[in-house]
Amino acid sequence: MIDFDFSTICKFSVIDTCAILNLFSSDKFYNAVSSENFMFCYTSFVEYETLYKKVKVITNQIINQRKKLLQETKKNKFRREHLSIDDLQEIEILQARKNLGKGELSSIAYARKTNQPFTTDDIRAKKMGEQILGKDKVITSTRILGWLYFNRILLDTDHKDIITEHIKNGRTMAKIYDEIYDEAMRRLYTY
């Protein structure tokens, strides 16, 4: 169920690894995000997961995603932030960890510390973020995509390209992106 407002969104948030990879999975999608002046910060744990963590096979997609994060960080569209040990030792977060990776966990901790929204596409991280930060402080790439469609930054003709690029880059959100597109169009033409 799509239960968020497509008409408003926060353009600055703390982002985790899976959300970065989904944003970068389509040039058309990410270019729209960039042109609308969205900005993201990520923790050093997310930096490690995205740029340096060993993978079985380094594919062209991985190489391109790594280059893109470095380029966008240089352009100040993304910013790396550091956490202290005290930030990570918040008892409430550690007790509620529930199999989250260090990237998601550190992103939630930093979002809480700085009172910023948290962007994730991980279901468990989303639930935990909503418990700790509040439902209104958790964003997904699907919500960003819906906002771009609802506000006509992305058009009907862009949707097929976004889905094709997303699938080509080995990501798995195409079905949800289709649903978001349909719902954004329904709301756009209903209101």
Residue pairs with C-beta under 8 A, 6 or more apart in sequence:
2 146
2 179
2 180
2 183
4 143
4 146
6 143
6 146
6 147
6 149
6 150
6 151
6 183
6 184
6 187
6 188
7 147
7 150
7 151
8 147
9 139
9 143
9 144
9 147
10 117
10 139
11 36
11 37
11 38
11 39
12 38
12 39
12 40
12 41
12 116
12 117
13 40
13 41
13 111
13 116
13 117
13 118
13 119
13 139
14 40
14 41
14 42
14 43
14 81
14 107
14 108
14 110
14 111
14 114
14 116
14 117
14 118
14 119
15 23
15 40
15 41
15 42
15 46
15 78
15 107
15 118
15 119
15 120
16 42
16 46
16 103
16 104
16 107
16 118
16 119
16 120
16 122
16 125
17 46
17 49
17 50
17 101
17 103
17 104
18 120
18 121
18 122
18 125
19 119
19 120
19 121
19 140
19 141
20 40
20 42
20 46
20 50
20 65
20 69
20 78
21 50
21 65
21 171
22 121
22 141
22 166
22 171
22 173
23 29
23 30
23 33
23 141
23 144
24 30
24 64
24 65
24 68
24 69
24 169
25 165
25 166
25 169
25 170
25 171
25 173
26 161
26 162
26 165
26 166
26 169
27 165
28 154
28 158
28 161
28 162
28 165
29 145
29 148
29 154
29 162
29 165
29 166
30 68
32 148
32 153
32 154
32 158
33 144
33 148
34 72
34 77
35 153
36 148
36 153
38 77
38 144
39 76
39 77
39 78
39 79
40 77
40 78
40 79
40 119
41 78
41 79
41 80
41 81
41 110
41 116
42 50
42 78
42 79
42 80
42 81
42 107
43 80
43 81
43 82
43 83
43 103
43 106
43 107
43 109
43 110
44 80
44 81
44 82
44 83
44 106
45 83
45 101
45 102
45 103
45 105
45 106
45 107
46 103
46 106
46 107
47 80
48 103
49 101
49 102
49 103
50 65
50 66
50 69
51 66
51 69
51 70
55 62
59 170
61 169
61 170
65 169
69 78
72 78
73 79
73 80
81 110
83 106
83 109
83 110
83 113
87 106
87 109
87 110
87 113
88 94
88 105
88 106
88 109
90 109
90 112
92 132
93 105
93 108
93 109
93 112
93 132
96 128
96 131
96 132
97 105
97 128
98 124
98 128
99 124
100 108
100 122
100 124
100 125
100 128
104 120
104 122
104 124
104 125
104 128
107 118
107 120
107 125
108 118
108 125
108 128
108 129
108 132
108 133
110 116
111 117
111 118
111 129
111 133
111 137
112 132
112 133
116 137
117 133
117 137
117 138
117 139
118 125
118 129
118 133
118 137
118 138
118 139
119 138
119 139
119 140
119 141
119 144
120 126
120 129
120 138
120 139
120 140
121 140
121 141
121 142
121 173
126 138
126 140
129 137
129 138
130 137
130 138
141 173
142 173
142 176
142 177
142 180
143 180
145 154
145 162
145 177
145 180
145 181
145 184
146 180
146 181
146 183
146 184
147 184
148 154
149 159
149 180
149 181
149 184
149 185
149 188
150 184
150 187
150 188
152 188
154 162
156 185
159 178
159 181
162 177
163 174
163 177
163 178
166 173
166 174
166 177
167 174
